[in-house]
Amino acid sequence: MNQVRTSFERIFGGLGAETLKKKNRRAMAAYDASLLWTVLMLLTLGLVMVYSASMAMAEASSFTGYRSWYFLVRHTLYVVVALLCAVVAFQLPMATWQKLAPWLFLFGLLLLVLVLIPGIGKSVNGARRWLPLYFTNVQPSELMKLAVIFYAASYAVRKAEFLPAHQPMAKTLVRGFLPLFTAMVLVGSLLLLEPDFGALVVIVAIGFGVLFIGGLDGRIITGLLALLPFALGGILVAAPYRLERLMTFLKPWEDPLGKGYQLTHSLMAFGRGEFFGVGLGDSVEKLLYLPEAHTDFLLAVIAEELGFVGVLVVILLFMWLLFRAWMIGRQAARLQQPFSALTAHGIGIWFGAQAFINMGVNMGVLPTKGLTLPFLSFGGSGLVASCVAVAVLLRVDYENRRLLNGHNV
């Protein structure tokens, strides 16, 4: 508690700063301002666009009390809570996150099990993905993404001697690969039961991406990629609706009023936006034509109202976020902080994979998946998990800077 209080005083507001040496104070104040401002710009744009995209739906629903600002108020509260959680998360040293990693993973597994129990988990549109609380719903898969990053990074550090190619393949498979593979299969099975295939893709990318960066023999990754088509084929056969969704993705205009309805309206939104958009608030597709306009398909509304320029700004902001995550991770690796390095890279993989899939779905280049756009789309669990992840990334950068200045972390 004293450590957390001291860290808080040093970083925020300068309370008690007179007791610190000037050099220490400068080192404490150092942080990646560009990363912080990038995230704040995404959050601000998300607030504006969620309000714009949700007004018509909120005014037409008795659930919202016919109040146009219903989702804006809730989203604002989510952002405030997410930022407060991020402030708390920043106080924890990376050594603490490393110790907590297995327990966070087990907690995430528990939530994934609870959400499947009738009477506990909440089902919406045939998917059981939410745990209802008094004032909101919690989506365990969003929290699991963060837990998998910590667990995979911790695992790669603990198993470092069994991962490289110079080890016998049998030892690498049994001691280095199979334990994490078993954990990913368990998580994947629970997600498929919800079902939440989009979250499964992101979590698997995080887990094996971190393990590969951590030094896993490339031959194993090559083997996994070779088996990937068979695994995807099995998943499609097990759930015929996924095959139907794939066929709809390939030919959405054959059934524009049925199975291709959502995708065709998303494409029309992109078409209407052209270069500069039709203007903020003037979208037609958000007027109860495009389903999930304020969540999964928020980028389509951005494209319609702000045009190619608006979409390009979003892409550039995410590209800078990923670049900073990669560079912070590289710096941590140079400073001999492997857990911090892998955590930073894992966060980059998460945001990159999820943003890529969401944008691809909105643009019609990937099959429809229920994934939100990080920092922008409406949703409390996603916002909290994403903001905590950025706080951890800032913490890695903060510890890097302290080490470079000759201070302990």
RODO-2510 file (C-alpha; in nm, 4 decimals, decimal comma):
residues 409
     n   res          X          Y          Z
     1     m     0,0000     0,0000     0,0000
     2     n     0,2825     0,2402     0,0855
     3     q     0,4499     0,1595    -0,2436
     4     v     0,1317     0,2303    -0,4396
     5     r     0,0767     0,5588    -0,2491
     6     t     0,4348     0,6692    -0,3071
     7     s     0,4156     0,5874    -0,6778
     8     f     0,0875     0,7754    -0,7089
     9     e     0,2320     1,0827    -0,5408
    10     r     0,5362     1,0824    -0,7618
    11     i     0,3482     1,0457    -1,0897
    12     f     0,0269     1,2408    -1,0391
    13     g     0,0142     1,5944    -0,9165
    14     g     0,3551     1,6115    -0,7554
    15     l     0,2197     1,5696    -0,4007
    16     g     0,5196     1,5601    -0,1727
    17     a     0,7471     1,6354    -0,4663
    18     e     0,9617     1,8585    -0,2484
    19     t     1,0976     1,5435    -0,0847
    20     l     1,2264     1,4105    -0,4133
    21     k     1,5505     1,4916    -0,5774
    22     k     1,5229     1,6906    -0,8979
    23     k     1,6790     1,4143    -1,1072
    24     n     1,4431     1,1526    -0,9696
    25     r     1,1446     1,3797    -1,0351
    26     r     1,2408     1,4205    -1,4003
    27     a     1,2804     1,0446    -1,4370
    28     m     0,9418     0,9817    -1,2748
    29     a     0,7672     1,2276    -1,5046
    30     a     0,9001     1,0586    -1,8182
    31     y     0,6350     0,8731    -2,0152
    32     d     0,5403     0,8074    -2,3747
    33     a     0,3274     1,1145    -2,4436
    34     s     0,2575     1,0167    -2,8048
    35     l     0,1132     0,6813    -2,6964
    36     l    -0,1054     0,8438    -2,4324
    37     w    -0,2364     1,1089    -2,6711
    38     t    -0,3043     0,8471    -2,9391
    39     v    -0,5269     0,6518    -2,7016
    40     l    -0,7002     0,9680    -2,5765
    41     m    -0,7758     1,0709    -2,9368
    42     l    -0,9227     0,7265    -3,0090
    43     l    -1,1364     0,7448    -2,6935
    44     t    -1,2573     1,0949    -2,7802
    45     l    -1,3420     0,9974    -3,1373
    46     g    -1,5206     0,6919    -2,9985
    47     l    -1,7375     0,9069    -2,7702
    48     v    -1,8405     1,1322    -3,0583
    49     m    -1,9096     0,8516    -3,3035
    50     v    -2,0906     0,6250    -3,0560
    51     y    -2,3286     0,9130    -2,9842
    52     s    -2,3759     0,9840    -3,3533
    53     a    -2,4260     0,6165    -3,4445
    54     s    -2,6637     0,5348    -3,1572
    55     m    -2,8975     0,8359    -3,1524
    56     a    -3,1610     0,6954    -3,3869
    57     m    -3,1685     0,3532    -3,2213
    58     a    -3,1880     0,5063    -2,8733
    59     e    -3,4762     0,7352    -2,9754
    60     a    -3,6685     0,4397    -3,1208
    61     s    -3,6322     0,1976    -2,8272
    62     s    -3,8432     0,1727    -2,5148
    63     f    -3,5444     0,0028    -2,3481
    64     t    -3,3582     0,3344    -2,3556
    65     g    -3,6633     0,5358    -2,2576
    66     y    -3,6581     0,6940    -2,6051
    67     r    -3,3646     0,9088    -2,4942
    68     s    -3,1182     0,9893    -2,7725
    69     w    -2,8316     1,0378    -2,5275
    70     y    -2,8746     0,7011    -2,3512
    71     f    -2,5689     0,5307    -2,5064
    72     l    -2,3587     0,8456    -2,4849
    73     v    -2,4077     0,8628    -2,1071
    74     r    -2,3311     0,4944    -2,0594
    75     h    -2,0287     0,5083    -2,2875
    76     t    -1,8969     0,8143    -2,1029
    77     l    -1,9301     0,6280    -1,7727
    78     y    -1,7475     0,3301    -1,9242
    79     v    -1,4633     0,5571    -2,0370
    80     v    -1,4352     0,7148    -1,6908
    81     v    -1,4295     0,3729    -1,5211
    82     a    -1,1775     0,2438    -1,7763
    83     l    -0,9447     0,5395    -1,7163
    84     l    -0,9687     0,4967    -1,3389
    85     c    -0,8843     0,1266    -1,3748
    86     a    -0,5928     0,2249    -1,5976
    87     v    -0,4584     0,4652    -1,3313
    88     v    -0,4709     0,1850    -1,0725
    89     a    -0,3139    -0,0664    -1,3126
    90     f    -0,0249     0,1702    -1,3857
    91     q     0,0744     0,1641    -1,0188
    92     l     0,1558    -0,2085    -1,0258
    93     p     0,5160    -0,2942    -1,1181
    94     m     0,5633    -0,5452    -1,3956
    95     a     0,7079    -0,7883    -1,1401
    96     t     0,3693    -0,7871    -0,9687
    97     w     0,1855    -0,8529    -1,2948
    98     q     0,4208    -1,1458    -1,3562
    99     k     0,3366    -1,2971    -1,0176
   100     l    -0,0358    -1,2446    -1,0759
   101     a    -0,0330    -1,3899    -1,4284
   102     p    -0,1346    -1,7528    -1,3457
   103     w    -0,4068    -1,6350    -1,1054
   104     l    -0,5490    -1,3883    -1,3574
   105     f    -0,5611    -1,6690    -1,6135
   106     l    -0,7439    -1,9006    -1,3726
   107     f    -0,9851    -1,6198    -1,2864
   108     g    -1,0528    -1,5672    -1,6560
   109     l    -1,1207    -1,9397    -1,6993
   110     l    -1,3648    -1,9291    -1,4084
   111     l    -1,5555    -1,6427    -1,5690
   112     l    -1,5682    -1,8286    -1,9023
   113     v    -1,7191    -2,1287    -1,7231
   114     l    -1,9687    -1,9180    -1,5280
   115     v    -2,0970    -1,7449    -1,8398
   116     l    -2,2023    -2,0841    -1,9829
   117     i    -2,4137    -2,1812    -1,6813
   118     p    -2,7876    -2,1212    -1,7410
   119     g    -2,9223    -1,8720    -1,4934
   120     i    -2,5826    -1,7054    -1,4530
   121     g    -2,4708    -1,6178    -1,8048
   122     k    -2,6858    -1,3901    -2,0193
   123     s    -2,7842    -1,4964    -2,3709
   124     v    -2,8302    -1,2389    -2,6486
   125     n    -2,9075    -1,3341    -3,0108
   126     g    -2,8276    -1,6979    -2,9394
   127     a    -2,4845    -1,6299    -2,7870
   128     r    -2,4128    -1,6626    -2,4147
   129     r    -2,1246    -1,4194    -2,3676
   130     w    -2,2192    -1,1897    -2,0802
   131     l    -2,2366    -1,2012    -1,7016
   132     p    -2,5140    -0,9648    -1,5896
   133     l    -2,4441    -0,7306    -1,3015
   134     y    -2,6882    -0,4889    -1,1453
   135     f    -2,5805    -0,1923    -1,3574
   136     t    -2,4078    -0,3477    -1,6593
   137     n    -2,2946    -0,6700    -1,8285
   138     v    -1,9406    -0,8100    -1,8133
   139     q    -1,7966    -0,9940    -2,1125
   140     p    -1,5384    -1,2451    -1,9828
   141     s    -1,3761    -1,2972    -2,3233
   142     e    -1,2578    -0,9334    -2,3229
   143     l    -1,0921    -0,9746    -1,9844
   144     m    -0,9458    -1,3080    -2,0953
   145     k    -0,7527    -1,1386    -2,3762
   146     l    -0,5552    -0,9409    -2,1194
   147     a    -0,5124    -1,2434    -1,8917
   148     v    -0,3753    -1,4515    -2,1813
   149     i    -0,1141    -1,1848    -2,2563
   150     f     0,0198    -1,1992    -1,8999
   151     y    -0,0012    -1,5775    -1,8829
   152     a     0,1694    -1,6379    -2,2198
   153     a     0,4464    -1,3874    -2,1385
   154     s     0,5014    -1,5437    -1,7950
   155     y     0,4950    -1,8919    -1,9462
   156     a     0,7506    -1,8030    -2,2147
   157     v     0,9860    -1,6642    -1,9486
   158     r     0,9499    -1,9714    -1,7266
   159     k     0,9923    -2,2156    -2,0164
   160     a     1,2613    -2,0220    -2,2026
   161     e     1,5112    -2,3077    -2,1909
   162     f     1,2693    -2,5490    -2,3618
   163     l     1,1565    -2,3259    -2,6511
   164     p     1,4591    -2,2706    -2,8837
   165     a     1,5324    -2,4833    -3,1889
   166     h     1,8646    -2,6142    -3,0472
   167     q     1,6654    -2,8244    -2,7984
   168     p     1,5564    -3,1766    -2,9022
   169     m     1,2193    -3,1522    -3,0761
   170     a     1,0575    -3,3954    -2,8329
   171     k     1,1619    -3,1847    -2,5335
   172     t     1,0460    -2,8638    -2,7036
   173     l     0,7073    -3,0173    -2,7791
   174     v     0,6456    -3,1790    -2,4411
   175     r     0,8043    -2,9269    -2,2052
   176     g     0,7836    -2,6053    -2,4057
   177     f     0,4770    -2,6184    -2,6310
   178     l     0,2147    -2,8655    -2,5122
   179     p     0,1315    -2,7022    -2,1749
   180     l     0,0387    -2,3691    -2,3334
   181     f    -0,1294    -2,5471    -2,6261
   182     t    -0,3465    -2,7369    -2,3766
   183     a    -0,4392    -2,4110    -2,2033
   184     m    -0,5322    -2,2522    -2,5391
   185     v    -0,7447    -2,5548    -2,6340
   186     l    -0,9302    -2,5251    -2,3025
   187     v    -0,9938    -2,1534    -2,3519
   188     g    -1,0905    -2,2100    -2,7153
   189     s    -1,3384    -2,4826    -2,6258
   190     l    -1,5123    -2,2553    -2,3749
   191     l    -1,5279    -1,9713    -2,6278
   192     l    -1,6740    -2,1992    -2,8970
   193     l    -1,9460    -2,3061    -2,6540
   194     e    -2,0614    -1,9445    -2,6110
   195     p    -2,0021    -1,9185    -2,9150
   196     d    -1,7457    -1,6386    -2,9700
   197     f    -1,5278    -1,7345    -3,2639
   198     g    -1,3914    -1,3823    -3,3084
   199     a    -1,2523    -1,3701    -2,9544
   200     l    -1,1082    -1,7190    -3,0061
   201     v    -0,9102    -1,6018    -3,3114
   202     v    -0,7697    -1,3014    -3,1227
   203     i    -0,6782    -1,4999    -2,8099
   204     v    -0,5077    -1,7772    -3,0087
   205     a    -0,3127    -1,5126    -3,2035
   206     i    -0,2025    -1,3544    -2,8747
   207     g    -0,1002    -1,6805    -2,7090
   208     f     0,1022    -1,8305    -2,9913
   209     g     0,2300    -1,4912    -3,1088
   210     v     0,3835    -1,4248    -2,7675
   211     l     0,5254    -1,7781    -2,7551
   212     f     0,6816    -1,7365    -3,1009
   213     i     0,8393    -1,4017    -3,0092
   214     g     0,9572    -1,5654    -2,6858
   215     g     1,1719    -1,8049    -2,8889
   216     l     0,9533    -2,1051    -2,9785
   217     d     1,1021    -2,3271    -3,2475
   218     g     0,9753    -2,1955    -3,5811
   219     r     0,9124    -2,5494    -3,7065
   220     i     0,6302    -2,5885    -3,4554
   221     i     0,4672    -2,2644    -3,5710
   222     t     0,5003    -2,3825    -3,9321
   223     g     0,3298    -2,7082    -3,8384
   224     l     0,0475    -2,5199    -3,6684
   225     l    -0,0048    -2,3042    -3,9765
   226     a    -0,0166    -2,6177    -4,1919
   227     l    -0,2866    -2,7650    -3,9665
   228     l    -0,4837    -2,4399    -3,9511
   229     p    -0,7004    -2,5046    -4,2622
   230     f    -0,8077    -2,8424    -4,1224
   231     a    -0,8952    -2,6874    -3,7844
   232     l    -1,0992    -2,4120    -3,9516
   233     g    -1,2709    -2,6715    -4,1690
   234     g    -1,3670    -2,8723    -3,8613
   235     i    -1,5071    -2,5617    -3,6918
   236     l    -1,7141    -2,4790    -4,0023
   237     v    -1,8519    -2,8332    -4,0252
   238     a    -1,9352    -2,8379    -3,6538
   239     a    -2,1420    -2,5191    -3,6853
   240     p    -2,3170    -2,4942    -4,0261
   241     y    -2,4190    -2,1328    -3,9624
   242     r    -2,0523    -2,0351    -3,9884
   243     l    -2,0374    -2,1899    -4,3358
   244     e    -2,3502    -1,9959    -4,4311
   245     r    -2,1869    -1,6780    -4,3010
   246     l    -1,8791    -1,7512    -4,5117
   247     m    -2,0898    -1,7978    -4,8253
   248     t    -2,2747    -1,4753    -4,7479
   249     f    -1,9423    -1,2969    -4,7188
   250     l    -1,8390    -1,4221    -5,0612
   251     k    -2,1691    -1,3223    -5,2276
   252     p    -2,3489    -1,0677    -5,0050
   253     w    -2,5510    -0,9107    -5,2876
   254     e    -2,7275    -1,2377    -5,3692
   255     d    -2,9405    -1,1923    -5,0570
   256     p    -2,9157    -0,8203    -4,9656
   257     l    -3,2398    -0,8228    -4,7656
   258     g    -3,1608    -1,1437    -4,5795
   259     k    -2,8289    -1,2959    -4,4800
   260     g    -2,6287    -1,0307    -4,6630
   261     y    -2,8219    -0,7408    -4,5081
   262     q    -2,5621    -0,6248    -4,2559
   263     l    -2,2634    -0,6461    -4,4889
   264     t    -2,4370    -0,4794    -4,7827
   265     h    -2,5456    -0,1857    -4,5673
   266     s    -2,1926    -0,1536    -4,4321
   267     l    -2,0597    -0,1408    -4,7874
   268     m    -2,3218     0,1189    -4,8804
   269     a    -2,2074     0,3314    -4,5865
   270     f    -1,8495     0,3205    -4,7144
   271     g    -1,9703     0,4064    -5,0631
   272     r    -2,1742     0,7044    -4,9492
   273     g    -1,8858     0,8477    -4,7491
   274     e    -1,6555     0,8864    -5,0488
   275     f    -1,3500     1,1030    -4,9630
   276     f    -1,4662     1,3529    -4,6997
   277     g    -1,7941     1,1936    -4,5853
   278     v    -2,1496     1,3239    -4,5761
   279     g    -2,0851     1,5153    -4,2539
   280     l    -2,0873     1,4374    -3,8832
   281     g    -2,4357     1,3276    -3,7751
   282     d    -2,5701     1,2949    -4,1304
   283     s    -2,5361     0,9182    -4,1760
   284     v    -2,8358     0,7446    -4,3300
   285     e    -2,7280     0,3896    -4,2492
   286     k    -2,7402     0,4540    -3,8736
   287     l    -3,1134     0,5320    -3,9054
   288     l    -3,2042     0,1727    -3,8128
   289     y    -3,0680     0,0312    -4,1391
   290     l    -2,7239    -0,0901    -4,0263
   291     p    -2,7417    -0,3326    -3,7296
   292     e    -2,4850    -0,2884    -3,4496
   293     a    -2,3915     0,0547    -3,5830
   294     h    -2,2523     0,1716    -3,2488
   295     t    -2,0596    -0,1495    -3,1706
   296     d    -1,9249    -0,3920    -3,4323
   297     f    -1,9941    -0,1670    -3,7336
   298     l    -1,8963     0,1711    -3,5939
   299     l    -1,6240     0,2058    -3,8584
   300     a    -1,8910     0,1975    -4,1296
   301     v    -2,0597     0,4997    -3,9717
   302     i    -1,7216     0,6733    -3,9468
   303     a    -1,6671     0,6004    -4,3168
   304     e    -2,0081     0,7397    -4,4102
   305     e    -1,9893     1,0562    -4,2001
   306     l    -1,6146     1,1324    -4,2143
   307     g    -1,5260     0,9543    -4,5365
   308     f    -1,1955     0,8060    -4,6451
   309     v    -1,0118     1,0750    -4,4473
   310     g    -1,1823     0,9712    -4,1221
   311     v    -1,1075     0,6028    -4,1771
   312     l    -0,7473     0,6853    -4,2673
   313     v    -0,7061     0,8803    -3,9418
   314     v    -0,8321     0,5796    -3,7440
   315     i    -0,5944     0,3456    -3,9265
   316     l    -0,2977     0,5783    -3,8719
   317     l    -0,3748     0,6090    -3,5002
   318     f    -0,3794     0,2305    -3,4646
   319     m    -0,0601     0,1988    -3,6671
   320     w     0,1168     0,4395    -3,4318
   321     l    -0,0192     0,2516    -3,1307
   322     l     0,1179    -0,0765    -3,2675
   323     f     0,4513     0,0839    -3,3560
   324     r     0,4933     0,2184    -3,0036
   325     a     0,4006    -0,1190    -2,8511
   326     w     0,6638    -0,2869    -3,0654
   327     m     0,9343    -0,0300    -2,9851
   328     i     0,8591    -0,0343    -2,6121
   329     g     0,8825    -0,4127    -2,6167
   330     r     1,2156    -0,4009    -2,8031
   331     q     1,3532    -0,1536    -2,5528
   332     a     1,2500    -0,3795    -2,2646
   333     a     1,4216    -0,6747    -2,4341
   334     r     1,7445    -0,4752    -2,4675
   335     l     1,7224    -0,3942    -2,0964
   336     q     1,6935    -0,7644    -2,0114
   337     q     1,3283    -0,7439    -1,9058
   338     p     1,1802    -1,0434    -2,0960
   339     f     0,8383    -1,0484    -1,9272
   340     s     0,7872    -0,6777    -1,9912
   341     a     0,9021    -0,7147    -2,3508
   342     l     0,6680    -1,0051    -2,4260
   343     t     0,3772    -0,8322    -2,2523
   344     a     0,4253    -0,5192    -2,4642
   345     h     0,4407    -0,7261    -2,7812
   346     g     0,1356    -0,9255    -2,6740
   347     i    -0,0633    -0,6053    -2,6270
   348     g     0,0416    -0,4976    -2,9748
   349     i    -0,0688    -0,8327    -3,1197
   350     w    -0,4059    -0,7985    -2,9455
   351     f    -0,4840    -0,4492    -3,0718
   352     g    -0,3449    -0,5215    -3,4162
   353     a    -0,5365    -0,8465    -3,4659
   354     q    -0,8678    -0,7158    -3,3320
   355     a    -0,8521    -0,3849    -3,5188
   356     f    -0,7554    -0,5646    -3,8406
   357     i    -1,0437    -0,8120    -3,8125
   358     n    -1,3003    -0,5437    -3,7251
   359     m    -1,1887    -0,3177    -4,0100
   360     g    -1,1790    -0,6109    -4,2507
   361     v    -1,5340    -0,7124    -4,1568
   362     n    -1,6623    -0,3563    -4,1966
   363     m    -1,4970    -0,3249    -4,5381
   364     g    -1,6208    -0,6621    -4,6575
   365     v    -1,2795    -0,8278    -4,6898
   366     l    -1,3329    -1,0684    -4,3953
   367     p    -1,6382    -1,2722    -4,2880
   368     t    -1,8645    -1,1103    -4,0293
   369     k    -1,7394    -1,1571    -3,6726
   370     g    -1,8653    -1,0130    -3,3463
   371     l    -1,5571    -0,8085    -3,2618
   372     t    -1,5570    -0,4449    -3,1580
   373     l    -1,3051    -0,1796    -3,2596
   374     p    -1,0780    -0,1183    -2,9565
   375     f    -1,1225     0,2191    -2,7803
   376     l    -1,3960     0,3260    -3,0237
   377     s    -1,6908     0,0862    -3,0101
   378     f    -1,9548     0,0907    -2,7375
   379     g    -1,8944    -0,1630    -2,4591
   380     g    -1,7696    -0,1460    -2,1019
   381     s    -1,5673    -0,4694    -2,0753
   382     g    -1,3709    -0,3980    -2,3908
   383     l    -1,2949    -0,0405    -2,2873
   384     v    -1,1766    -0,1409    -1,9405
   385     a    -0,9565    -0,4234    -2,0692
   386     s    -0,8092    -0,2070    -2,3470
   387     c    -0,7335     0,0895    -2,1202
   388     v    -0,5735    -0,1361    -1,8581
   389     a    -0,3599    -0,2883    -2,1344
   390     v    -0,2425     0,0583    -2,2408
   391     a    -0,1653     0,1430    -1,8766
   392     v     0,0501    -0,1700    -1,8569
   393     l     0,2221    -0,0671    -2,1810
   394     l     0,2913     0,2764    -2,0322
   395     r     0,4222     0,1046    -1,7197
   396     v     0,6674    -0,0975    -1,9278
   397     d     0,7845     0,2226    -2,0945
   398     y     0,8079     0,3960    -1,7558
   399     e     1,0245     0,1167    -1,6124
   400     n     1,2393     0,1189    -1,9274
   401     r     1,3077     0,4896    -1,8797
   402     r     1,3911     0,4445    -1,5131
   403     l     1,6379     0,1674    -1,5945
   404     l     1,7982     0,3850    -1,8617
   405     n     1,8356     0,6608    -1,6009
   406     g     2,0022     0,4217    -1,3578
   407     h     1,7050     0,3861    -1,1185
   408     n     1,5436     0,0742    -0,9782
   409     v     1,1951    -0,0178    -1,0939
***
